[in-house]
Amino acid sequence: MFDGLAEAGLFGVPFSAEVGGRGLDHPVTATAVAIEELAYYSSSIAAVFDVHCILAGNALTHGTTAQREKWLPQVARGTTVGAFATTEPEASSDLSPQALRTVAVPHGDTWVLNGRKRWISNSPAAGFIVTLARTGERMSMFIVDTNLPGVTVGEPDRKMGNRGQLTADVWFDEVELENDALLGGEPGHGLRHALATLTLGRIGIAAAGVGMAQAAFDHAVAHLSTREAFGRKLAANQHWQFRMAERAAEIDNARTLYLKAALRRDAGETFAEPEASMAKFSGSALAVDMARDAVQAFGGLGFVREQGADGTPGPVEAIYRDSKIGEIYEGANEILKGVVARTIFGKEITG
């Protein structure tokens, strides 16, 4: 699937022509739309694309000229797989230096990296992992080649949903990194790079949520329009008429919100808040709600992966399983509601 996306030229959508990308006028918006379309068919593949392009690829745009010239053409062509590592067993939403246990220490002309990362998407297939580490009292990001001695990627996690998106723990044991692995060439800017990247990632998750919601909606509409009970179509019941009218409006609103956030980013606003956070928690929650409605509309067929009698596939159960993670990763929805609240009331009140 990854090679297929590369052959279709999709990995070039976010990037400039100078590094082998499409050179689009609105690359963030185009990337988000691509994610929505991919998520309509597979949340897992949309997530693979998101991590490769939005997280790993976008993080590299903060690199030096030499780093961009070395790595971005490989990302845009899909000749290597990118991953992005901030989360640890004891540090997820809290990315403070006090919480981070992965540490890089200068050693002559090199850095020595030690630590452990968790839930690292794409890592079992990755050629490089952009990694957040503590460097003294501040944090920095490093481009870690996974072929280096001391880099170990664990077995993929066995997840409820998004099973086609591989995640695993990654260990760094005395990994020696050249100075040119330090993203941007200067230490201490890791948190800024990580937050800017994660904000962009939230737009991608919002778009994926809209894609899944639209898929569940379309499946449900088709079923409600054809399935009969008590002598009439299910869609003749006012409950489903009103419910689907509400969901149609919510999907359109969620799509408009992620597009607004993407256009703000294309206009040069680094963080594009609060729209990015609002888009993420709105789109991801909507995907869960719409998937649950679709399961209910299909009844028993909505609950099964496949019928034992004749092999008929369940049309929406995978969407239901896949949708939940959107409320958790790239910033838990509760955290992002706090971000939005801070813009409403001010940090002096919210803390």
N, C-alpha and C positions, 0 to 999 in steps of 0.2 A: 504493500500500500504506500509506503514511504517513497519507494522508487517511482510509483505511478504518479504521485503528486509532483515529484521532481520533473518527470517527463512532460507533465502538463504545464509546467512553468509556474505553478502556484507559489513555490517558495520565493520567487522573484518579486511577488506583489508588494511586499513592504519596503523594498530597498531601492536605492538609487541606481541609475544606469552605470555609474562609475564602478560599482562592485558587482555588476552582472544582473542587477535587478531590473524591474520594469520602468523605473523612473517616472512613476505616476505623480500627478499633481496633488492627489489626496491619498497618500499611501496608507495612513492609519484607517481611514474610512473604508477603503477598498479591502484591507486585510480583515476588518471586522465583518464586512459583508460576506467575504469568502468563508469565514468561520461559521456564520449563520447557515450558509448553504451546506457546508460539510456536516454541521451538527444536525441538520434536518434528516440526514441519513445515518450518521454515526457520530455520537458524542465522543467516542474514543479517538477517532481519526481527527476530528476537530481539535481535540486536546493535544494530540501529537503535533499538529501543525502550529497550534498556539504556543506551546513550549519551545519548539524549534525556532519559530520566527519572532514571536512577540517577546518572549522572555530571553532566551539565549541570544537570538539575533539582535534584538533591540539593545540589550546590555552591551553588546560589542560596539554599537555606534558611539558609546562613551569612551572607546579606546583611543589609543594613539593612532596616527596615520599608518604606521607599520602594522599595528594589530588589526586595524580595519582591512587593510589590503591583504593580509594573510588569511583572515578567517571569514570575512563576510562573503567573498565570492564562493567559498565552499558551502556556506549556509544557503545562499541564494540559488545555487545549482543543485543542492541536495546531495552533494558528494560526501558529506559527513552529517552526523546527527548531533544536534546541540541539546544541552540540558542546562538547568539553572538551579543552584542549590543555596537556599537560605535556611530552610527549616532543619531543626535538630530534634533529638528525642526530648529535650527539655526547653526548646526555644522554637516557637512557631509564630504566633502573632506578636510576641515580644522579641523584637530584634535589637534590643539594647546591648551594649558591650558587656554588661553584667550577666546577661542571660546566655550569650554566645560562648560555646565551649571550643569551637574550632578556632585554632590559633595559628598565625603565621609569624615566624620570628626571623629577622634578618640574620644572615650568616655569610659574611664577606660580600661577594657579589651575587649571592643567591638568597632565596627565602626557603625556610623549612616549614612545611605545612603538616599539622596534626589535628585530627578531629573526626567527627562522624556527622553525617547528614542523613535526614530521613524523608520519606515520601518524595524522592527525587524522580520526577517523571522523565521518561526517555533514557534514564541512566543505563539500563541494561544494554542499550544499543548505541550509546553516545560515544562520539569521538572526542568531545571536550565537554567540560562542565564549568560554567561560570559560577564561581564559589565565593560566598561571603565569609570572611574570617576576621577575627579580632587581631589588630596590629597595634600593640601598646594599649593606649586608652581609647583608641578610635577603631574604626572598621574599614577594611579595604576589600576589593573584589579581585579575584585572580582567575585567569583562564587556565584551567587545569586539563592537560592532555591525559586522557584516561589510559594511555599506554605507558605512562611513567611508572617506574618502580614505586611501590607503596600505595598505589591506588587500587582499591578493591571494591567491586560492585557486588552487592548481595543478590540473593534470589528474589525474583519479582514477588511483590505482595499479592495475595489472593483476595480480591476485593469483591464487594457486593455488585458494583457496577463499573462502568468504564474499563472493562476487562481487557480491551485491546490497547489501552494506554498503560504501558508498563511503568511501574514505580518500584523503587527499591532503596535500601540503605546504601550509603557510600562511605567507606572508611579511607582516611588519609593517615598513613603511618610513615612519618619521616620523609614525606614527599619533597624532593628538592626541586624548586622552581627557579628558573632564570628570572632576572629582573624584568625581561620583556613579557613575563606572564602577569605582571601587576597591571590591572586594567586602568588605563589612563596615564600610567607612568608615574603617578604620585600617590603615596599612601594617604589614608584618612578620608577618602571620598566614597567609601563603599556604601554607607547608608543612603546617601543622596542618590547614587546610581541605582541601588536596589529599590528604593521607594518610587523613583521615576519609572522604573521598569514595571513594578507591580501595579502602578496606576494604569499603565497601558494594558497590562494583563487583565485588569478588571473589566475593561471595555470588551476584551475578547470573551471573557466568561459571560458577560451580559449578552453578547451576540449569540453565543452558544445556547444560552437559556432560551432566547427567542426562537432559535432554530428548532430546538426540541419541542417547545410549546406549539409552534406552528405545525410540526409533524403530528403531534398528538391530537391537535385540533382537527387537522384534515382527516386523519383516520376516524376520529369520532364522528365528524359530520357525515362522512360516507356511510358509516355504519348506521347512524341514527336515521339517515334518509332512506335506507333500504330494509332494515330489520323491522319486522312486524310483530306486534303483541296485542292481544285483545282486539284483533281486527283492524288495527291501524298502525301506521309507521310510528316508531318511537319518537321521531321528531315532531309528531303532532301533539305531544305532551308539552304543556306550557313550561313545565320545569326545565326541560332541555332547551326550549326556545330561549327563555330568559338567560339560562346559564351560558349558553354558547354566544349569545349577544354580548354578555358581559366579558367573556373571555376574548372575543374578537376585539373589543375596545382595548382590553388590557394588553393584548399582543401588539396592537398598533402603537399604543403609548410606550411600551417597553422598547420597541424598535426605534421609535423616534428619539427616545432618551439616549440610547447607546450611540445613535448616529450623531446626536448633538455633541456628546462627549468626544467622539472621534473627530468631528470637524473642529472642535476647539483645540484638540491636540495637533491636527494638521495646520492650524493657524499659528502654531508656535507656542502654545501654552503648555509648559512642561508637565504640569500635574493635572490639568483639566478637571479640577474638583469644584463643586461637589458632584457634578454630573456623573463622573466615572463611578463613584461609590453608589450613587442612587441607581444608576443603570445596572450595576452588578447585583445589588440586593433585590432590585425589582425583577430583573430578567430571570435570575436563578430561582427565586421563590415562585414566580409564575410558571416556570417549567415543571416544578414539583406539583403545583396545584392543578395545572392542565393535564398532566400525566395521570394524576389520581382520578380526575374526572373521566378521562378516556378509559381507564381500567373499569370504572363503574359502568360506563356506557356499554362496554362490551360484555359485562357480566363475567361468566366463567372463562370465556375465551380471552378476556383481558388479563386473567390471572395466570395463564399457562404460557410456558415457553413453546410448547409443542403438544398437540393432542396425540395421545397414544394410539387412538383408533385409526387415524388416517394420515398422521404427520402434518396436519394443518398447523402452521406456525402462529403463535400468539403475536398479534400485531403491535402491542403497546407495552408489554411488560418490561422490555429492555429499556424503553424510554423512562419508565417509572424508576427503575434501578439506577440508571445513569444520571438522572436529573439531580439526585440528592447531593452529590458531591459539589455541585455548583454553589450551594449555600455554605460550603465549608472552606474550600481552598481559594487561593488568591485573596485572602482576607475574609475571615468569617463574617457573615452578614451582621452579626451583633457589633463587631468591631467597626464595620463600615457605617452603621447607623450612628455610632459614636462620632465618627469623622464628620458626618453631615451635621449632627447636633452641635459640634464645635463651631462650624461655620454659621450656625443660626444664633447661638447664644454667646459665643466667644470662649476662648480657652480659660479666661479668668473664672468663669462660672463652671464650665464642664470639667476642668482639670486636664 
